[in-house]
Amino acid sequence: MPGPDVIRLDGTVIEVLANGLVRVELANGHRILGHAPRRDREKLGALSVGDRVKLEMTPFDMSKARVRF
């Protein structure tokens, strides 16, 4: 369950990396590293460049986010 200070954003996948990681570009041009929870890793394999994803990030580290579909 996410906490009350979770930031939710939308982004576009620009690169699919190994070990369940993706590089995502936000609407404002920032690029961040996204990861999927272990139970959702098989869904992450279906992602390709150009797909739209929903992200959750904490205000403490704005360079990484959790990918939510």
N, C-alpha and C positions, 0 to 999 in steps of 0.2 A: 504494500500500500504506500503510495507516494506521500511525502510530507506536505505541509501547507506551503512551503516555499519552493516547490518545483516549478521550473519554467518550461512551458510547452511550446514547441516551435515546429514549423514545417520546413523541409529542405529537399534538395535533389541530390541523388547519389551521383558522384562524379568518378569514383573509383572503388572497386571491390577488392579488399585485401584478404590475406589469409587469417585464419583463426577467428572468424566471425566478426571481423572489423570492416567498416566501410568509411570512406571519406565523403563527407556531405557538404554541399554548399548551401548556405542559408540565403534568404531573399535579399539580405543586405550585403551579400558578397563575401561574408566570412566563411572560412572553411574549417570544419571541425572533424574530429574523429568520433565515429559512432560505433557502439558495440551492442550486440543483442544478448539478452539473458540466455543462459545455457538451454533452457527449455524451448526457446524460439530459434535456435541456431539453424534448424533444418529449413525454416521459412526464409532465413537470410540467404540461403543458397539460391533461392529463386530470384533474388534481386539482381538487377543489371543496371548499367550506367543509364541515367536519365529517369529512373523511377523516383516517384515522390514518396517520402517517408515522414512519419511523425516522430518527433524527438522529445525526450525529457532530459533536462539538465538541471544541475544544482547551481545556485548562485556562487558557490565557493570555487568551482573550477569550470570556467566557461570555455575550455578547449576540448572537453569530452562530453558525450551525451549517450543516453540509452535509446536505442531504436525501438519505437513502438509502431506497429503497422496500421 
